[in-house]
Amino acid sequence: MPTTTTTTTAVTLADLTRMLRESAGEEEGVDLDGDVLDTPFIELGYDSLALLQVIGQIQREYSLSIPDDAVVDAETPGALLALINAGGPTPA
């Protein structure tokens, strides 16, 4: 009997930090395993180009559609995860 696999689209902080490391490395002196949920990406050493790369990777791995302007709207890992896991940008 074939096994059916259910794919989850929830992206976790661990998933996000893994993809940040894979796409752009890790800034010296920054601990992505620490409490970074509300730390601005710029303080973590990631610019908009690095975030676009990560968003592209998330779209491929999770089959999600994320607008490029999510990079502007989501300034922290927590904000980006909320946007991704909500299925898109939230109204202002």
Stockholm file with secondary structure:
# STOCKHOLM 1.0

chainA/1-92         MPTTTTTTTAVTLADLTRMLRESAGEEEGVDLDGDVLDTPFIELGYDSLALLQVIGQIQREYSLSIPDDAVVDAETPGALLALINAGGPTPA
#=GR chainA/1-92 SS CCCCCCCCCCCCHHHHHHHHHHHHCCCTTCCTTSSCTTSCHHHHTCCHHHHHHHHHHHHHHHTCCCCTTHHHHCCSHHHHHHHHHTTSCCCC
#=GC SS_cons        CCCCCCCCCCCCHHHHHHHHHHHHCCCTTCCTTSSCTTSCHHHHTCCHHHHHHHHHHHHHHHTCCCCTTHHHHCCSHHHHHHHHHTTSCCCC
//
